[in-house]
């Protein structure tokens, strides 16, 4: 079995960081499905009872905002993983 050298550690961390950022963006697909579900339910409810249009629209906007907040949180996590968490090799910056 071949022994790992010290240079492979930062490369593995970089790969794991990129995989984590990619996994965090999967929540964006879930948010898209959630927003579609909110507005399809709004159309369905308006077709069944048009007199509650104003109240139903308020609830739909609330559902849209909460679903979009989840997508924004997932995007923020992806950026955090990508740009804030640095490996030891990247932290060594020489100022001359």
C-alpha positions in Angstrom: 0.0 0.0 0.0 1.4 3.4 -1.0 1.9 6.0 1.7 0.1 9.3 1.2 2.3 12.3 1.0 1.5 15.6 2.7 0.4 17.4 -0.5 -2.6 15.1 -1.0 -4.4 16.4 2.1 -5.2 19.9 0.8 -6.3 18.5 -2.5 -8.7 16.1 -0.8 -10.1 18.9 1.4 -10.6 21.1 -1.7 -12.5 18.3 -3.4 -14.6 17.7 -0.4 -15.3 21.4 -0.1 -16.5 21.5 -3.8 -18.7 18.4 -3.3 -20.3 20.0 -0.2 -21.0 23.3 -2.0 -22.6 21.3 -4.9 -24.7 19.3 -2.4 -25.8 22.6 -0.8 -27.2 23.9 -4.1 -29.5 20.8 -4.5 -31.8 22.6 -2.1 -32.4 25.2 -4.9 -34.2 22.4 -6.9 -36.4 21.7 -3.9 -37.2 25.3 -3.6 -38.3 25.5 -7.3 -40.6 22.5 -6.8 -42.0 24.1 -3.6 -42.8 27.4 -5.4 -44.5 25.5 -8.2 -46.5 23.6 -5.6 -47.6 26.8 -3.9 -48.8 28.5 -7.0 -50.5 25.3 -8.4 -52.4 25.0 -5.2 -53.4 28.7 -5.4 -54.8 28.2 -8.9 -56.6 25.0 -7.8 -58.1 26.8 -4.8 -59.2 29.8 -6.9 -60.9 27.5 -9.3 -62.9 25.9 -6.5 -63.8 29.0 -4.5 -63.2 32.3 -6.3 -64.6 34.4 -3.5 -61.6 33.7 -1.3 -59.1 35.0 -3.9 -57.7 37.9 -1.8 -57.1 35.7 1.3 -55.7 32.8 -0.8 -53.3 35.2 -2.6 -51.9 36.4 0.7 -51.3 32.9 1.9 -49.6 32.1 -1.5 -47.3 35.0 -1.2 -46.4 34.0 2.4 -45.6 30.4 1.1 -43.6 31.8 -1.7 -41.5 34.0 0.7 -40.8 31.1 3.1 -39.9 28.7 0.3 -37.6 31.4 -1.3 -35.9 31.9 2.1 -34.9 28.2 2.1 -33.4 28.6 -1.3 -31.5 31.8 -0.2 -30.2 29.9 2.9 -28.9 27.1 0.8 -27.2 29.5 -1.6 -25.6 31.3 1.3 -24.3 27.9 2.6 -22.8 27.0 -0.8 -21.0 30.4 -0.9 -19.8 29.9 2.7 -18.4 26.5 1.9 -16.8 27.7 -1.3 -15.2 31.0 -0.2 -15.0 31.2 3.6 -13.6 27.8 4.6 -10.0 27.7 3.5 -7.5 24.9 3.8 -4.2 25.5 5.6 -2.3 25.7 2.3 -4.5 28.5 1.1 -4.2 30.5 4.4 -0.4 31.0 4.0 -0.2 34.3 2.2 3.1 36.2 2.2 3.0 39.9 2.4 6.1 41.6 1.0 
